[in-house]
Amino acid sequence: MKIYDPIEIQTRLPALERRPRRLRQSAALRAMVRETDLNPKDFVYPLFVRQGQGVRREIRSMPGVYQWPVDLLVGEVETIAKLGIPAVILFGIPEHKDPIGLENFAPDGIVQRAIRAIKQTTPEMVVITDVCLCEYTDHGHCGVLNTGPDRDPHLPEGYVLNDATLEILGRVAVSHAEAGADIVAPSGMIDGMVAAIRAALDGAGFQNTLILSYAVKYASGFYGPFRDAAESPPKFGDRKSHQMDPANAREALKEVTLDVEQGADLVMVKPALPYLDVIYRVRQAYPELPLAAYNVSGEYAMLKAAAANGWLDERTTVLEALTAIKRAGADLILTYHAKQAAAWLA
């Protein structure tokens, strides 16, 4: 077998004027020319809050994620703030559920109590609240249902009524703003939700409360662990009549355009990793608009499971995934990995 002389090989090759590997020789060089820098300030940490005291409940399908009582939640938020994470988003789990989700807009509702506690102990934390009905309704759907003696005969039994739901969403948003929320985030993909919430907030004197719209939310299979965490699976049917078809990308730009016209201050794409192309399209169409992406529960659970089995290195793959989301164009990343990622980046 012939042994090739490196010098002989080099003399046979044409002169290489461009050698991209020169910039990859060391960690310091790679860091100097890195195009996308991930930072804890990019993260929003989702938190699930429930009634009770003194006990947090780990979510079986989301290791390391918990349902928090308010008394323990405040300490968790202080820890989050020390890691440099600037914002949290709250999801409430009510003590009682009903057809329209009354606790969702009750002054002493679980989310309202959590907002006030956070603002008292960690006032600098930006508090975002999820504005939807699914966690609070006994049927698990995102709005008022077409049912009962007064139902519309032209619509299917159990159909989510669009305009009837808007009035409830406005009441929820105002209730959260009264408690001290900085940003309300409607997530139901109900037509006209941003306009209805903006009108309700302005009418109640909350002109400075921001709206982060789940403008592009797909009817995804990656939400399963979240429904465990929020105790919000639909009792029947699915959410395909209002959430987007995963096959559609052009439609995403239409949804964003409508929400921006209605007054959204920020918009979101959800999920993130299977829809990096959509994040990129929205960023290109709206370069000036603050854009969030939700790295959802199923994305989190997959990496956790693979790491637990020794199939992947968790730190490497999580930071790679989050960097990809930011590289695609997201300014903010809602992720259950936020605490771990912030610690790794530090």
C-alpha positions as CSV (number, residue, x, y, z in Angstrom):
1,M,0.0,0.0,0.0
2,K,1.4,3.3,-1.0
3,I,2.0,5.9,1.8
4,Y,1.2,9.4,0.5
5,D,3.5,12.2,1.4
6,P,1.6,15.2,2.6
7,I,4.1,17.6,1.0
8,E,3.8,15.7,-2.3
9,I,0.0,15.9,-2.1
10,Q,0.1,19.6,-1.4
11,T,2.3,20.3,-4.4
12,R,-0.1,18.5,-6.7
13,L,-3.1,20.6,-5.6
14,P,-3.8,24.0,-7.1
15,A,-3.2,26.9,-4.7
16,L,-6.2,27.3,-2.4
17,E,-6.8,31.0,-1.8
18,R,-10.0,30.4,0.2
19,R,-9.8,28.2,3.2
20,P,-12.9,28.5,5.5
21,R,-11.4,26.2,8.0
22,R,-8.9,28.9,9.0
23,L,-11.7,30.5,10.9
24,R,-12.5,27.3,12.8
25,Q,-9.1,26.5,14.2
26,S,-9.8,27.4,17.8
27,A,-12.7,28.1,20.2
28,A,-11.7,31.7,20.4
29,L,-11.8,32.2,16.6
30,R,-15.1,30.4,16.3
31,A,-16.6,32.7,18.9
32,M,-15.2,35.8,17.2
33,V,-17.0,35.1,13.9
34,R,-20.1,33.4,15.3
35,E,-23.2,34.8,13.5
36,T,-25.9,33.9,16.1
37,D,-25.3,34.3,19.8
38,L,-27.8,32.8,22.2
39,N,-28.3,34.7,25.5
40,P,-30.6,34.1,28.5
41,K,-32.3,37.4,27.7
42,D,-33.7,35.6,24.6
43,F,-35.8,33.3,26.8
44,V,-39.3,33.3,28.2
45,Y,-39.9,30.5,30.8
46,P,-43.4,28.9,30.9
47,L,-44.8,28.2,34.4
48,F,-47.8,26.3,35.4
49,V,-49.6,27.5,38.6
50,R,-52.3,25.8,40.5
51,Q,-54.3,26.1,43.8
52,G,-52.7,24.7,46.9
53,Q,-49.7,25.4,49.2
54,G,-46.3,24.0,49.9
55,V,-46.2,21.2,47.3
56,R,-45.0,21.3,43.7
57,R,-46.1,18.5,41.3
58,E,-43.7,17.2,38.7
59,I,-45.2,16.6,35.3
60,R,-44.6,13.0,34.3
61,S,-44.1,13.6,30.6
62,M,-41.9,16.7,31.2
63,P,-39.1,15.9,33.6
64,G,-38.0,19.0,35.5
65,V,-41.2,20.9,34.9
66,Y,-43.7,21.4,37.7
67,Q,-47.2,22.7,38.6
68,W,-46.5,25.3,41.2
69,P,-48.6,26.7,44.1
70,V,-48.2,30.5,44.5
71,D,-46.2,30.3,47.7
72,L,-43.5,28.3,46.0
73,L,-43.8,30.0,42.7
74,V,-42.4,33.3,43.9
75,G,-39.1,31.6,44.9
76,E,-38.9,29.9,41.5
77,V,-39.3,33.3,39.8
78,E,-36.6,34.8,41.9
79,T,-34.3,32.0,40.7
80,I,-35.3,32.6,37.1
81,A,-34.5,36.3,37.5
82,K,-31.0,35.6,38.9
83,L,-30.3,33.5,35.8
84,G,-30.9,36.6,33.6
85,I,-34.1,35.3,32.1
86,P,-36.3,38.5,31.7
87,A,-39.8,37.0,31.4
88,V,-42.2,34.2,32.3
89,I,-45.5,33.2,30.8
90,L,-48.2,31.9,33.2
91,F,-50.7,29.0,32.6
92,G,-53.4,28.6,35.2
93,I,-54.9,25.3,36.5
94,P,-58.2,26.2,38.2
95,E,-59.7,24.4,41.1
96,H,-63.1,24.1,39.4
97,K,-63.9,24.1,35.7
98,D,-67.2,25.1,33.9
99,P,-68.5,25.7,30.4
100,I,-66.9,29.2,30.0
101,G,-64.1,29.1,32.5
102,L,-65.2,31.6,35.1
103,E,-62.0,31.4,37.1
104,N,-60.1,32.6,34.0
105,F,-61.4,36.2,34.7
106,A,-62.1,36.0,38.4
107,P,-60.3,38.7,40.5
108,D,-59.0,35.9,42.9
109,G,-58.3,33.4,40.1
110,I,-55.1,31.4,40.3
111,V,-53.3,33.4,37.5
112,Q,-54.4,36.7,39.0
113,R,-53.0,35.7,42.4
114,A,-49.8,34.5,40.8
115,I,-49.3,37.8,38.9
116,R,-49.7,39.9,42.1
117,A,-47.3,37.7,44.1
118,I,-44.6,37.9,41.4
119,K,-44.9,41.6,41.0
120,Q,-44.6,42.0,44.7
121,T,-41.5,40.0,45.1
122,T,-39.8,40.3,41.7
123,P,-41.2,43.5,40.1
124,E,-38.6,43.6,37.3
125,M,-39.8,40.3,35.9
126,V,-41.9,40.7,32.8
127,V,-45.1,38.7,33.3
128,I,-46.9,37.3,30.3
129,T,-50.2,35.5,30.6
130,D,-51.8,33.0,28.4
131,V,-55.3,34.1,27.4
132,C,-57.4,31.1,26.3
133,L,-60.3,29.1,27.7
134,C,-59.0,25.5,27.3
135,E,-57.4,25.2,30.7
136,Y,-60.5,26.5,32.5
137,T,-63.4,24.8,30.6
138,D,-64.9,21.5,31.6
139,H,-64.9,20.5,27.9
140,G,-61.2,21.5,27.3
141,H,-61.9,23.5,24.2
142,C,-60.6,27.0,23.4
143,G,-64.0,28.8,23.4
144,V,-67.7,28.9,23.9
145,L,-69.3,25.8,22.4
146,N,-72.3,25.6,20.1
147,T,-74.4,23.5,22.3
148,G,-77.6,23.5,24.3
149,P,-81.1,24.7,23.4
150,D,-79.9,28.0,22.0
151,R,-77.3,26.5,19.7
152,D,-77.0,27.6,16.1
153,P,-78.5,24.9,13.9
154,H,-76.3,25.9,11.0
155,L,-73.2,24.9,12.9
156,P,-72.1,21.5,14.2
157,E,-72.9,20.5,17.7
158,G,-69.8,21.4,19.9
159,Y,-68.3,23.8,17.4
160,V,-66.2,26.6,19.0
161,L,-68.2,29.8,18.5
162,N,-66.0,32.6,17.3
163,D,-67.7,35.8,18.2
164,A,-69.2,34.6,21.5
165,T,-65.7,33.6,22.6
166,L,-64.2,37.1,21.8
167,E,-66.2,38.7,24.6
168,I,-64.9,36.2,27.2
169,L,-61.3,36.7,25.9
170,G,-61.6,40.5,26.4
171,R,-62.7,39.9,30.0
172,V,-59.8,37.6,30.7
173,A,-57.3,40.0,29.3
174,V,-58.6,42.9,31.4
175,S,-58.6,40.8,34.5
176,H,-55.0,39.8,33.9
177,A,-54.0,43.5,33.2
178,E,-55.8,44.6,36.4
179,A,-53.7,42.1,38.4
180,G,-50.5,43.5,36.9
181,A,-49.7,41.5,33.8
182,D,-47.3,43.3,31.4
183,I,-48.3,41.3,28.3
184,V,-51.4,39.2,27.5
185,A,-51.0,36.4,25.0
186,P,-54.2,35.1,23.2
187,S,-53.5,31.6,22.1
188,G,-56.8,30.2,20.8
189,M,-56.5,31.3,17.1
190,I,-60.0,32.8,17.3
191,D,-60.6,35.2,14.4
192,G,-60.6,38.8,15.6
193,M,-59.1,38.0,19.0
194,V,-56.4,40.7,18.9
195,A,-58.9,43.4,17.9
196,A,-61.4,42.3,20.6
197,I,-58.7,42.2,23.3
198,R,-57.2,45.6,22.3
199,A,-60.6,47.2,22.4
200,A,-61.3,45.7,25.8
201,L,-57.9,46.7,27.3
202,D,-58.1,50.2,25.9
203,G,-61.7,50.6,27.1
204,A,-60.6,49.6,30.6
205,G,-57.7,52.0,30.7
206,F,-54.9,49.6,29.9
207,Q,-53.6,51.2,26.8
208,N,-50.0,50.2,27.7
209,T,-50.6,46.5,28.2
210,L,-49.0,44.7,25.3
211,I,-50.5,41.9,23.2
212,L,-48.3,38.9,22.2
213,S,-50.5,37.1,19.7
214,Y,-50.1,33.3,19.0
215,A,-50.6,34.5,15.4
216,V,-49.3,31.3,13.8
217,K,-50.3,28.3,15.9
218,Y,-50.5,24.9,14.2
219,A,-52.8,22.0,15.1
220,S,-49.7,20.1,16.1
221,G,-49.0,16.7,17.6
222,F,-46.2,18.2,19.7
223,Y,-48.6,19.6,22.4
224,G,-49.3,16.3,24.2
225,P,-47.1,16.8,27.3
226,F,-48.5,20.4,27.7
227,R,-52.0,19.0,27.9
228,D,-50.8,16.8,30.8
229,A,-49.2,19.9,32.4
230,A,-52.2,22.2,32.0
231,E,-54.8,19.4,32.5
232,S,-56.5,20.7,29.3
233,P,-57.0,17.9,26.8
234,P,-60.3,18.3,24.9
235,K,-63.0,16.0,26.1
236,F,-64.0,15.3,22.5
237,G,-62.9,16.1,19.0
238,D,-59.8,18.2,18.3
239,R,-58.7,21.8,17.6
240,K,-58.3,21.7,13.9
241,S,-61.3,24.0,13.2
242,H,-59.3,27.0,14.6
243,Q,-55.6,26.0,14.7
244,M,-53.6,26.0,11.5
245,D,-53.1,23.1,9.1
246,P,-49.4,21.9,9.5
247,A,-49.2,21.8,5.7
248,N,-49.7,25.5,5.2
249,A,-46.9,28.2,5.3
250,R,-48.3,31.0,3.1
251,E,-51.4,31.1,5.4
252,A,-49.1,32.0,8.2
253,L,-48.3,35.4,6.7
254,K,-52.0,36.1,6.3
255,E,-52.6,35.4,10.0
256,V,-49.7,37.6,11.0
257,T,-50.8,40.4,8.8
258,L,-54.3,40.3,10.3
259,D,-53.1,40.3,13.8
260,V,-50.6,43.2,13.2
261,E,-53.4,45.2,11.6
262,Q,-55.6,44.6,14.7
263,G,-52.9,45.9,17.1
264,A,-50.6,43.0,18.1
265,D,-47.3,44.3,19.5
266,L,-45.5,41.0,19.2
267,V,-46.4,37.8,17.3
268,M,-45.5,34.1,17.8
269,V,-45.0,31.0,15.8
270,K,-45.8,27.7,17.6
271,P,-44.3,25.0,17.5
272,A,-40.8,26.1,16.7
273,L,-38.4,23.3,15.5
274,P,-40.8,21.7,12.9
275,Y,-41.6,25.2,11.6
276,L,-38.3,26.9,11.3
277,D,-39.2,27.7,7.7
278,V,-42.3,29.6,8.9
279,I,-40.3,31.5,11.5
280,Y,-37.9,32.6,8.7
281,R,-40.8,33.6,6.4
282,V,-42.4,35.7,9.0
283,R,-39.1,37.4,9.9
284,Q,-38.4,38.2,6.2
285,A,-41.9,39.6,5.7
286,Y,-41.8,41.6,9.0
287,P,-38.2,42.5,9.7
288,E,-39.2,45.2,12.2
289,L,-41.7,43.1,14.2
290,P,-40.7,41.4,17.5
291,L,-41.1,37.7,16.8
292,A,-41.4,34.9,19.3
293,A,-41.3,31.2,18.8
294,Y,-42.6,28.5,21.2
295,N,-40.2,25.6,21.7
296,V,-43.1,23.4,22.8
297,S,-43.6,20.6,25.3
298,G,-43.2,17.8,22.8
299,E,-39.9,19.2,21.6
300,Y,-38.7,19.4,25.2
301,A,-39.9,15.9,26.1
302,M,-38.2,14.3,23.1
303,L,-34.8,15.7,23.9
304,K,-35.2,14.9,27.6
305,A,-36.1,11.3,26.8
306,A,-33.2,10.9,24.3
307,A,-30.8,12.3,26.9
308,A,-32.1,10.1,29.7
309,N,-31.5,7.1,27.5
310,G,-28.0,8.2,26.6
311,W,-28.8,8.6,23.0
312,L,-28.0,12.3,22.8
313,D,-25.9,14.8,24.8
314,E,-28.6,17.1,26.4
315,R,-26.5,20.3,26.7
316,T,-25.2,20.1,23.1
317,T,-28.5,19.3,21.5
318,V,-30.6,21.8,23.5
319,L,-28.3,24.7,22.8
320,E,-28.1,23.7,19.1
321,A,-31.9,23.6,18.9
322,L,-32.4,26.9,20.6
323,T,-29.7,28.5,18.4
324,A,-31.5,27.2,15.3
325,I,-34.7,28.9,16.4
326,K,-32.9,32.2,16.9
327,R,-31.0,31.8,13.7
328,A,-34.3,31.3,11.8
329,G,-35.4,34.7,13.0
330,A,-36.9,34.5,16.5
331,D,-36.2,37.4,18.9
332,L,-37.8,35.6,21.9
333,I,-37.9,31.8,22.6
334,L,-40.5,30.4,24.9
335,T,-38.8,27.2,26.2
336,Y,-39.0,24.8,29.1
337,H,-35.2,24.5,28.8
338,A,-34.7,28.2,29.7
339,K,-33.3,27.6,33.2
340,Q,-30.9,24.9,32.1
341,A,-29.9,26.8,29.0
342,A,-29.3,30.0,30.9
343,A,-27.1,28.1,33.4
344,W,-25.1,26.5,30.6
345,L,-24.6,29.8,28.8
346,A,-23.4,31.4,32.0
